Amino acid sequence: MLEVDITVRRGAFRLEAAFASAAPIVALFGRSGSGKSTIVEAIAGLVRPQSGRIVVDGRTLFDAGRGIDLAPEARRVGCVFQDALLFPHLSVRANLDYGERLTPRAERFVDRARVIELLGLGALLQRRPTTLSGGETQRVALGRTLLASPRLLLLDEPLAALDAPRKAEILGYIELLRDEIALPMVYVSHAIEEVTRLADRLVLVSDGRTVAEGEVADVLSRADLEPYTGRFEAGAVIEARVTRHDERYGLTVLGFEGGELVVANLDALPGEPVRARIRSRDVALALEKPRAASFQNVLEARVESLGGDYGAIVDVQLTVGGVPLVARITRESAERLALAPGLRVYALVKAIAIDRRSVGYA
């Protein structure tokens, strides 16, 4: 369990953050400058709050009222930042050794060989950081941090400096660490696809405040939070399970409370729980079920409300078997279809709109 309730002042900036979660991965999500990194730095002991407390698994790291403020090295909190901060004059092996030496032998619980295997570091051990790619550098940084046997892992925008293929690579490794080592993580990002894929719990941060907290699917599906999550990323997150694979066409079928979703092929076993993010701009509406169309997903839905003050654009809040969904269409289309609360419609979603970047393994 991670408990944070702090106030931090840094010049003219004031942060008031409060949340608590026992989820394996908690994501701090918000725009740049919202205060996400300040929260991480306070947990790590790099910034001292003016008031409040920070507790990890019942161990108090900071409590202003009781005068507790553990030094960073005593907190057993590991940090991986955008800049990997490896020692350039040391080999990868020596960088990993340094991480391991940070913790007394009797307190180490992370297996060195297993970390090297999980992160694919075996072939890199003799190399220097200057010869590594961006993805390799972050893998080494993760390994060095893990070998210090932290009780909590803080990942502050670890993918921000990487291109799309390297981001996908590191996301896969983080998922492996989550599943294999079961180390609690706080993941900081302003990329909604990363949060959907990795996180179990989401804390939304804006202008120095934590404005919402909850399950990823719930928070990202709330229309009232769109000003914070981003207008162009608005949509819904659906909890589902892999039903089957269509190997002939490279598709995967997901089952959820409202029916089935056909998506681009996923590397997942039948029965595996997943989260699928469907952007509102990828949803079209029809009053009748299309007889012949390229849409793989034709879902019976009910109009709940119409909103969104975007001039020519309207957000139509839907439910599909009780599951929220949002369609972003033109105001002209909404009027032409005479959309109104209670109306039964068909939601049309392309399979290719829900790819690996839009699906997270729960």
C-alpha positions as CSV (number, residue, x, y, z in Angstrom):
1,M,0.0,0.0,0.0
2,L,1.3,3.4,-1.0
3,E,-0.2,6.4,0.9
4,V,0.6,10.0,-0.1
5,D,-0.8,13.1,1.4
6,I,1.6,16.0,1.0
7,T,1.9,19.7,0.4
8,V,5.1,20.9,-1.5
9,R,6.1,24.4,-2.3
10,R,8.7,25.1,-5.0
11,G,9.0,28.8,-5.7
12,A,5.6,29.9,-7.0
13,F,4.5,26.3,-7.6
14,R,2.3,24.7,-4.9
15,L,1.5,21.0,-5.0
16,E,-1.3,19.4,-2.9
17,A,-1.4,15.6,-3.6
18,A,-3.4,13.0,-1.8
19,F,-4.0,9.4,-2.9
20,A,-3.7,5.8,-1.6
21,S,-3.4,2.6,-3.6
22,A,-2.4,-1.1,-3.2
23,A,-2.4,-1.6,-7.0
24,P,0.7,-3.3,-8.6
25,I,1.2,-0.2,-10.9
26,V,-0.1,3.2,-10.0
27,A,0.1,5.8,-12.9
28,L,0.5,9.5,-12.3
29,F,-1.0,11.0,-15.4
30,G,-1.3,14.6,-16.5
31,R,0.2,17.3,-18.7
32,S,3.8,18.4,-18.4
33,G,4.3,20.7,-15.4
34,S,1.2,19.4,-13.6
35,G,3.3,18.2,-10.6
36,K,3.8,14.5,-11.4
37,S,7.6,14.5,-11.1
38,T,7.4,16.6,-7.9
39,I,5.3,13.8,-6.3
40,V,7.9,11.2,-7.4
41,E,10.7,13.3,-6.0
42,A,8.9,13.6,-2.7
43,I,8.4,9.9,-2.4
44,A,12.1,9.3,-3.2
45,G,13.2,11.9,-0.6
46,L,14.7,14.3,-3.2
47,V,12.1,17.0,-2.3
48,R,11.0,17.7,1.3
49,P,7.2,18.5,1.6
50,Q,6.1,21.3,3.9
51,S,3.5,19.1,5.4
52,G,1.8,15.7,5.2
53,R,3.0,12.1,5.2
54,I,4.3,9.3,2.9
55,V,3.9,5.6,3.8
56,V,5.0,2.5,1.8
57,D,3.7,-0.8,3.0
58,G,3.2,0.5,6.5
59,R,6.7,2.0,6.7
60,T,6.7,5.7,7.2
61,L,9.1,7.5,4.9
62,F,8.0,11.0,5.8
63,D,5.7,12.5,8.4
64,A,5.9,16.2,9.1
65,G,3.9,16.0,12.2
66,R,6.1,13.3,13.8
67,G,9.4,14.7,12.5
68,I,10.1,11.7,10.3
69,D,12.1,12.3,7.1
70,L,14.2,9.3,6.0
71,A,17.2,10.0,3.8
72,P,16.8,8.9,0.2
73,E,19.2,6.0,0.6
74,A,17.3,4.7,3.6
75,R,13.9,4.7,1.8
76,R,14.5,1.5,-0.3
77,V,12.9,3.3,-3.2
78,G,14.3,2.8,-6.7
79,C,14.1,5.5,-9.4
80,V,14.4,5.4,-13.2
81,F,14.2,8.7,-14.9
82,Q,14.1,9.8,-18.6
83,D,17.9,10.2,-18.5
84,A,19.2,6.7,-17.4
85,L,22.2,8.3,-15.6
86,L,24.5,5.3,-16.1
87,F,28.2,5.7,-15.3
88,P,29.8,6.1,-18.7
89,H,33.3,5.0,-17.6
90,L,31.9,1.6,-16.3
91,S,30.8,-1.4,-18.2
92,V,27.2,-2.6,-18.1
93,R,28.3,-5.3,-15.6
94,A,30.0,-2.7,-13.4
95,N,26.9,-0.5,-13.5
96,L,24.7,-3.4,-12.4
97,D,27.3,-4.3,-9.6
98,Y,27.0,-0.7,-8.4
99,G,23.2,-1.1,-8.0
100,E,23.6,-4.3,-6.1
101,R,26.1,-2.9,-3.7
102,L,23.7,-0.2,-2.6
103,T,21.9,-2.8,-0.5
104,P,23.5,-5.0,2.2
105,R,23.6,-8.7,1.1
106,A,21.2,-9.8,3.9
107,E,18.5,-7.4,2.6
108,R,18.7,-8.3,-1.1
109,F,15.7,-10.2,-2.5
110,V,16.1,-9.7,-6.2
111,D,17.9,-12.4,-8.1
112,R,20.6,-11.0,-10.3
113,A,20.5,-13.8,-12.9
114,R,16.8,-13.5,-13.2
115,V,16.9,-9.7,-13.8
116,I,19.6,-10.1,-16.4
117,E,17.5,-12.8,-18.2
118,L,14.2,-10.8,-18.0
119,L,15.8,-7.6,-19.3
120,G,17.9,-9.3,-21.9
121,L,21.2,-7.9,-20.6
122,G,23.4,-10.9,-21.0
123,A,24.9,-9.9,-24.3
124,L,25.5,-6.3,-23.1
125,L,27.5,-7.0,-19.9
126,Q,30.9,-6.1,-21.4
127,R,29.8,-3.0,-23.3
128,R,30.0,0.7,-22.2
129,P,26.9,2.9,-22.0
130,T,28.1,5.1,-24.8
131,T,27.8,2.1,-27.2
132,L,24.2,1.3,-26.2
133,S,20.9,2.3,-28.0
134,G,18.3,4.3,-26.1
135,G,16.3,1.1,-25.4
136,E,19.3,-0.8,-24.2
137,T,20.3,2.1,-21.9
138,Q,16.9,2.1,-20.2
139,R,17.0,-1.7,-19.8
140,V,20.4,-1.4,-18.0
141,A,19.0,1.5,-15.9
142,L,16.0,-0.7,-14.9
143,G,18.4,-3.6,-14.1
144,R,20.7,-1.5,-11.9
145,T,17.7,-0.1,-10.0
146,L,16.2,-3.5,-9.5
147,L,19.4,-5.0,-8.2
148,A,19.3,-2.5,-5.3
149,S,16.2,-4.5,-4.1
150,P,13.9,-1.6,-3.7
151,R,10.5,-1.9,-2.0
152,L,9.0,0.5,-4.5
153,L,10.0,1.3,-8.1
154,L,9.4,4.9,-9.4
155,L,9.4,5.3,-13.2
156,D,9.4,9.0,-14.1
157,E,8.8,9.4,-17.9
158,P,11.2,6.6,-18.7
159,L,10.1,6.4,-22.3
160,A,10.0,10.1,-23.1
161,A,13.3,10.2,-25.0
162,L,12.7,7.0,-27.0
163,D,11.3,6.5,-30.5
164,A,8.1,4.4,-31.0
165,P,9.9,1.0,-31.5
166,R,12.1,1.5,-28.4
167,K,9.0,2.6,-26.4
168,A,7.2,-0.6,-27.3
169,E,10.3,-2.6,-26.4
170,I,10.6,-1.1,-22.9
171,L,6.9,-1.3,-22.3
172,G,7.2,-5.1,-22.9
173,Y,10.0,-5.4,-20.4
174,I,8.1,-3.4,-17.7
175,E,5.2,-5.7,-18.2
176,L,7.5,-8.7,-17.6
177,L,8.9,-7.1,-14.4
178,R,5.4,-6.5,-13.2
179,D,4.3,-10.1,-13.8
180,E,7.6,-11.8,-12.8
181,I,9.0,-9.8,-9.9
182,A,5.7,-8.3,-8.5
183,L,7.4,-5.1,-7.4
184,P,5.0,-2.2,-6.8
185,M,5.5,0.6,-9.2
186,V,4.6,4.3,-9.7
187,Y,4.6,5.1,-13.4
188,V,4.7,8.7,-14.5
189,S,3.5,9.6,-18.0
190,H,1.6,12.1,-20.1
191,A,1.0,9.4,-22.7
192,I,-2.4,7.9,-22.3
193,E,-1.6,4.7,-24.3
194,E,1.2,3.9,-21.8
195,V,-1.1,4.3,-18.9
196,T,-3.8,2.1,-20.5
197,R,-1.3,-0.6,-21.2
198,L,0.5,-0.7,-17.9
199,A,-1.4,0.7,-15.0
200,D,-4.0,-0.8,-12.7
201,R,-4.8,2.5,-10.9
202,L,-4.7,6.0,-12.2
203,V,-4.1,9.3,-10.3
204,L,-4.9,12.3,-12.5
205,V,-2.7,15.3,-11.7
206,S,-3.4,18.9,-12.9
207,D,-2.0,22.3,-11.8
208,G,-0.5,20.9,-8.7
209,R,-3.5,18.9,-7.5
210,T,-4.7,15.3,-7.7
211,V,-8.1,15.8,-9.3
212,A,-9.2,12.2,-9.6
213,E,-8.2,8.6,-8.6
214,G,-9.5,5.2,-9.5
215,E,-9.3,2.2,-11.8
216,V,-7.8,3.1,-15.2
217,A,-11.0,2.1,-17.1
218,D,-13.2,4.2,-14.8
219,V,-11.1,7.4,-14.8
220,L,-10.4,7.4,-18.6
221,S,-14.1,6.8,-19.4
222,R,-15.3,9.8,-17.4
223,A,-16.5,12.6,-19.7
224,D,-16.2,15.2,-16.9
225,L,-12.4,14.5,-16.7
226,E,-11.8,15.2,-20.4
227,P,-10.3,18.7,-19.8
228,Y,-7.6,16.9,-17.9
229,T,-7.1,13.7,-19.9
230,G,-7.1,15.6,-23.2
231,R,-9.8,16.4,-25.8
232,F,-8.2,14.5,-28.6
233,E,-7.6,11.4,-26.5
234,A,-11.2,11.2,-25.2
235,G,-12.8,7.9,-25.3
236,A,-13.5,4.8,-23.1
237,V,-11.5,1.9,-21.7
238,I,-13.3,-1.5,-21.8
239,E,-12.4,-4.4,-19.5
240,A,-12.4,-7.6,-21.6
241,R,-10.9,-11.1,-22.0
242,V,-9.3,-12.7,-25.0
243,T,-11.9,-15.1,-26.4
244,R,-10.1,-16.5,-29.5
245,H,-7.6,-15.8,-32.3
246,D,-8.3,-15.7,-36.0
247,E,-4.9,-16.8,-37.3
248,R,-6.0,-16.7,-40.9
249,Y,-6.6,-12.9,-40.8
250,G,-4.4,-12.0,-37.9
251,L,-7.2,-10.9,-35.6
252,T,-8.1,-11.4,-32.0
253,V,-11.6,-11.5,-30.5
254,L,-12.2,-10.0,-27.1
255,G,-15.3,-10.7,-25.0
256,F,-16.8,-8.1,-22.7
257,E,-20.0,-7.4,-20.9
258,G,-21.5,-5.8,-24.0
259,G,-20.5,-8.4,-26.5
260,E,-17.3,-9.0,-28.6
261,L,-14.6,-6.8,-30.0
262,V,-12.5,-7.8,-33.0
263,V,-9.0,-6.2,-32.7
264,A,-5.7,-6.4,-34.4
265,N,-3.8,-9.6,-33.4
266,L,-2.6,-9.7,-29.8
267,D,0.0,-11.9,-28.3
268,A,-2.2,-13.2,-25.5
269,L,-3.7,-16.4,-24.4
270,P,-7.5,-17.1,-24.5
271,G,-9.0,-16.2,-21.2
272,E,-6.3,-13.5,-20.5
273,P,-7.8,-10.3,-19.1
274,V,-7.1,-7.1,-21.1
275,R,-8.1,-3.4,-21.3
276,A,-9.0,-2.0,-24.7
277,R,-9.0,1.8,-25.2
278,I,-11.4,3.0,-27.9
279,R,-11.0,6.7,-28.8
280,S,-14.2,8.6,-29.4
281,R,-13.0,9.7,-32.8
282,D,-12.8,6.1,-33.9
283,V,-16.5,5.4,-33.2
284,A,-19.2,6.0,-35.9
285,L,-22.9,5.6,-35.4
286,A,-25.8,4.2,-37.4
287,L,-29.5,3.9,-36.8
288,E,-29.7,0.5,-38.6
289,K,-27.3,-2.4,-38.6
290,P,-25.1,-2.2,-41.8
291,R,-25.6,-5.0,-44.2
292,A,-22.3,-4.7,-45.9
293,A,-19.5,-2.7,-44.4
294,S,-15.8,-2.9,-43.6
295,F,-16.3,-2.3,-39.9
296,Q,-15.5,-5.5,-38.0
297,N,-17.3,-4.2,-34.8
298,V,-21.0,-3.4,-35.0
299,L,-22.2,-3.0,-31.4
300,E,-25.7,-2.4,-30.2
301,A,-25.7,0.7,-28.0
302,R,-28.0,3.1,-26.2
303,V,-27.6,6.9,-26.3
304,E,-27.2,8.2,-22.7
305,S,-26.4,11.9,-23.4
306,L,-24.9,14.4,-25.9
307,G,-22.3,16.9,-24.8
308,G,-19.0,18.5,-25.6
309,D,-18.8,22.2,-26.3
310,Y,-16.8,22.0,-29.5
311,G,-18.8,24.0,-32.0
312,A,-19.3,21.6,-34.9
313,I,-18.4,18.5,-32.8
314,V,-20.6,16.5,-30.4
315,D,-19.6,13.8,-28.0
316,V,-22.3,11.1,-27.7
317,Q,-22.2,9.2,-24.5
318,L,-23.3,5.6,-25.1
319,T,-23.6,2.3,-23.2
320,V,-23.1,-1.1,-24.7
321,G,-24.5,-3.7,-22.4
322,G,-23.9,-1.3,-19.5
323,V,-20.3,-0.6,-20.6
324,P,-19.6,3.1,-21.4
325,L,-18.5,4.1,-24.9
326,V,-18.1,7.5,-26.5
327,A,-18.6,8.5,-30.2
328,R,-17.3,11.9,-31.4
329,I,-19.3,13.0,-34.5
330,T,-20.3,16.2,-36.2
331,R,-23.2,18.2,-34.8
332,E,-24.8,17.9,-38.3
333,S,-24.7,14.1,-38.0
334,A,-26.2,14.2,-34.6
335,E,-29.2,16.3,-35.7
336,R,-29.6,14.4,-39.0
337,L,-29.8,11.1,-37.0
338,A,-32.1,12.8,-34.4
339,L,-29.9,11.4,-31.6
340,A,-31.4,11.7,-28.1
341,P,-31.1,10.0,-24.8
342,G,-32.7,6.5,-24.9
343,L,-32.3,6.0,-28.6
344,R,-31.0,2.6,-29.7
345,V,-28.1,2.9,-32.3
346,Y,-25.2,0.8,-33.6
347,A,-21.7,1.8,-32.7
348,L,-19.2,1.1,-35.5
349,V,-15.5,0.6,-34.7
350,K,-12.7,-0.4,-37.0
351,A,-10.6,-3.4,-35.8
352,I,-7.4,-1.6,-36.8
353,A,-8.3,1.3,-34.5
354,I,-7.7,-1.0,-31.5
355,D,-4.1,-2.2,-31.8
356,R,-1.3,-3.2,-29.4
357,R,-0.8,0.4,-28.3
358,S,-4.4,0.6,-27.3
359,V,-4.6,-2.6,-25.3
360,G,-3.1,-3.3,-21.9
361,Y,-2.8,-6.6,-20.1
362,A,-4.7,-6.5,-16.8
